[in-house]
Amino acid sequence: MKQVVPITIDEFKKKYNVKENNPWKTSVFTREDLLTLQKEAGVVGAVTQTFQLVKLLPVFVRNPWQFIRNLPVLIQSYVSRVIIYYQSRHADITLSCPFSDYTMRASIFSSFKPRTFLEIGTGKGWGIVAFKAVLPTCHCYTVSPKLSPETGKMVKEKNLGIQQIWEDSAKLNFKQFGKVDVTYIDGNHTYEWVYSDLVHSAAITKKAIILDDYIPSPDSLRGNIARYAEFNADVVRAVHTYLRTKPNEFKYAYWLIDSNLCVLIK
């Protein structure tokens, strides 16, 4: 089986010549957009971060040293989200969390110089719009069932030519895309769906597949991501099963330490 190799974000950037590509500095996003995202991250984030810190108590019981190692980062994340909430109510805009996370992802995606990009799991659409903002000539698809009125809201509002496909990826005909350069998997996180998404997207992806919510274990360093859930284990299991059955499909497989990203490179 091909192993998923842990690598720091800085090491990955150096190895693959990843240059910062900041979507928030493009003309796509307005000041109001940034205030909206700060408010979403601050209000919701501060509450959920508190809840997630409580949920980490089992990690302390099982591995106190690992918990202590992560604690300063987790506290910093909590404080930053409180600050974001405060800033969202005032005029100041600081490009901090969650902006830095989007910038990191957009920079990694764009380092592969894709002409075509497939996202599985649209959410509100901040991610795919941020990516399109830094590579406006890339043909982008995003796939999701209509989970709520908010699904794909930013895709529609920004109207950048992103092709929104309202479909469950388990029922999706992937052949309709022909070949794509990069695929980003962040849809249904149960094992069956992740494995299915990986199998079908690997058949059409030429350069790289990036998976969200890949955290090797509850004790893994993962930056400001406090929560570890069963769906993280499902993502990891799906990736490892696929690499075991198709060891020659990808040349390299990485977990970016201090993040929840797995990068599979052809």
N, C-alpha and C positions, 0 to 999 in steps of 0.2 A: 504493500500500500504506500502511495505517496504521502508523506507527512506534511501537515500544515505547520510551517515554520514560524515561530514568533519573531517579530521584527519591530523595532520601534518606528514610530512615524517618521522621525528624522532620518533614520537609516533607510527607510523605504524611499523617502523623498530624494535622498542623495543617490541611491542605487538606480532610480528610474527618472532622475532629472525632473522631479516635480517642482514646477514653479508656482508661486502663489497666483491664483486667479480669483479675484475677489468679486463675487456677483453684486455685492451691496454698493460697490463703487461704479456700477454701470448705470445707464440712464433708465433701465427697466424698472428699478425700484424708486419709489418716492419716499419722502420723509414720513408721510403718513403710513406707508407700508412698514417701515422700520419701527415706528411707534406701535403699530398693531401687533407685530411679531414680538416686540419686547413685552407688551402687555400680556400676550398669550403665554409667553415663556415665564414671565415673572409671577403672575397670579397663580396659574396652574402649577408652575414649576416649584414655587416655594412650598406649596401645600404638599405636593407629591414627594418632594425631596425629604420633607420631614417624615412622612409616612414610610418612605423607603429606608431612611436611617434606622427607624424602629425595626423594620423587617430584617436588618442586617445583624440583629442580635444573635441569631443562630450561628452566623459566621464567627462572631466573637467567641462563642462557646466552643466551636469546633477548631478554630485556628486564631487564637488571640493576636498573635504577632502579625498575621496578614491583615486583620481588622485594624490594628494600630497603624500599620503602614499606609492603609487607605484612608484613615480617618482625616488627616489634614486636607487631602484633596476633596473629600466629601463635604467637609465643613466649608471649605473655600467655595465649592459649588453652591451650597445652600446660601451662603452670604451673597454670592454674586447674583443669585436669583432674586433675593430680597432687594438688592440694589437695582436690578433690572425693573422690578415692580415699581420702585420709587421713581426711577428715571422715566418710566412709561407715563407717569402722571405729570411730568414736567417737560421742559423744552430740550433737555440734553439727550443726545443720542451717543451712546458708547458702543462701538462695535465689539461687543464681548459675547459671551455665551448667550443665545445659541448661534450667533452670527459666525463665530470662529469655526464651529463645527460644519456649517454649510460651506464655508470657504475651503476648509480642508477637503471635504468630499468633492466639491467642484474642481478643485485643483488636481486631485487624483484622477477623476474622470477625464478631465481635459488633457492630462499628460499622455493619454493613449491616442490623442488626436483623432477622435472618432468622427466619422461622417454620418453615422447612424447610431442611435442610442435607444435602447429599450428599457423602460422602467416597469417593474411589476409591483404594483402597490402605490397608488397615487396619493392617498391621504388628501389633505387640503390642496396640495399642489405646490407648496413652497419649494420643495426640493427640485422637481423637474423644471420649474420656472427659473430657479437660481442657476441650474446647469445650462439651460438654454441662453440665459443672459450672458454667460461667459463664452459660449460658442454658438453664436446666433445662426451660423450656416449649417449646423448639424441638424439632421432630420431626426426629430425626437418622437417616440411613441410612449404613451403611458397607459397602463392597463389596470382596471379595477372595476368591480361591481359597484353600483350606486349604493354605498353603505349609509349615507346620510346626505342631507342637503349641502353639507360642507364639502363633500367629496369632489375634488376637481375644481373647487371654487376659484382658486388663483389661476388655474389653466385657462378658464373661461374669461376671467377678468382681464388678464394680461394679453390674451389673443396674439400669441407669438408664433402661431403656426404649429404648435404642439398637437399631435394627433391623439386625442383622447379616445380610448376604446373601452366601452362599458361591457366588460366580460369577466367572468370568473376564470382565472388563469388555468384551472384544472380542465376547463372546457374549451380553452382557446386553441385555435389553429395557428400554431407558431409559424407555419410555412408561409403565411400571408406576408410576413415581413421580409422574405428572402433572406439575405445575410445582413447581420448587424455587427458593428464593431465592438460595442460594449453593452453589457446587460447589467442592470442593477436589480437585485431581488430583495424586495421588502414588502411582500404581500402577506398572505396567510402563513403564519409561522408554525403550524403543525407539521410534523414530520412528513406526512404523505404529500402535503402541498409543496413544501420546500424541495423535497426530492423530485417531485414531478416537474416543478419549475426549473430545477437544475438540469434534469435530463433533457427537457425540450429546448431550453435556451442554449445549452452546450452545443446542440446540433446546428444552431444557426449563428452562433457568436464567433467572430473571427479573432478577437484580441484578448478580451478579459471579461470575467464575470465577477461582480462585487456583491457580496451578501451582507445585509445588515443583521444586527442582533446575534452575531456569532461571538459568544463568550465561552471559552473553553471549560471553565469550572466556576463554582461559586466563589472561589478564592482568587480568581484571576484579577490582575490589575486592569482596571477598565476606566480610568479617568474619573469623570464625574457621574458615571452611570452607576447608581447605587443598587438598583434592583437586579436580581438574578432570578429568573423564573423558568418554569418548565419549557416554555417556548424557546428559550436560549439553548437548553439541552437538545431540543428537537432540531434546531438549526444545525448545531454541531454534529449530531448523529447523522443527519441527512447528508451533510458535506462529506463526512468520513466514509459513509456507506458508498457514496458515489465515487470517491477517489479510490476506494478499495476495488470496486467493480470495473472502473475505467482508469487504471493507473497511468495510462499514456495520453489521456485526453488533454491534460494541462502540464506544461513544463514546470511551473512553479505554483506553490500554494502558500499564502502567508496569512497569519493573523497579525493585525496591527495592534501592538501592545498599547494599553491605555486608550483603547477604542473598542467598538463592537463591530469592526469591519473585517471580513475575510476576503482576500483578493486572490482569484484564480487566474493565472496568466498562461495563455497558449504560446 
